[in-house]
């Protein structure tokens, strides 16, 4: 249908399907709100628009309630804990995960309870022997009970520092300066940690001590050089002791081995002498019946054997001068290689001389006799 069709003469936008005017709608809503609030929330019942204003108010209240409910939702991380307060009073402690609290009447405090915190403390203190020493240590701690940490003490960190100072003064006051500076650092560090744990447990601060690391203590400046010399002397003493232990570990086994060898040789020699003596006794006892049977013969026999043993060890040669036989005497073997070196070199150089001439030269000026009896050695 056209706009200017004959016989009509009407505006097509003014029919039944005409869209609403937005300005007019907003104006009516504004008027309704003014009427509602001007009448203290009691709109005129005779007005046919009261139902629309009540719906709008309910919608606003619902949106506000949803926003309030959503604002109470919070999530706690795995390493954290949350304390729930209701009108400022402690209610409970919750762990990791999603949680909800009613806003305005309840609140929360979330803290990391797995993180390890640390701080350093240093001061000058008097030792048991009334010497002044500068000590310092590093304390590592974490939160163990969030409720105690927040509500039992006003300032947990300050309480921890004061407890550390008290424990350190107590331990240093019962320890000598030499032990604190030189050899007892780990000992007094453990003592400070034990004392600090007991003190914090009595205060119920909700703090657990992870580690106490004592730092090197320093003597007063006026005697620092003397203490440095003392420390160096102690280190030299330890080094010399270690060297002595190493030397002893090296020498003692050798000495023990030599002693054992000498003892075994002495035992073997003793056994050898005893067995030889027993053998000689047995030999004598075996000859005794023969001697009793023929004393003269056995005496002569024993004499000859004895002379043979004696002459075997002598460098003299006895031959019979009446014999005209040519004798070959191996003087180098009989005399046990005791001839002069000049004679040996002369004999080696004289290759043209005969054996008889050599023997005449060697035996010149000697009285030679032939033994009447010779017995072969066993």
TAJOZI-V977341 format. One record per helix or strand of 3 or more residues. SS is the DSSP state (alpha for helix, beta for strand). FROM is the first residue (numbers start at 0). TO is the last residue. Records with the same first field share a line. If there is no record, write none. Layout:
SS: FROM-TO, FROM-TO
This chain:
alpha: 11-13, 21-37, 49-70, 145-150, 155-172, 176-182, 184-202, 220-292, 294-311, 330-333, 340-348, 354-361
beta: 72-75, 79-85, 88-93, 96-99, 105-111, 116-125, 131-142, 206-213
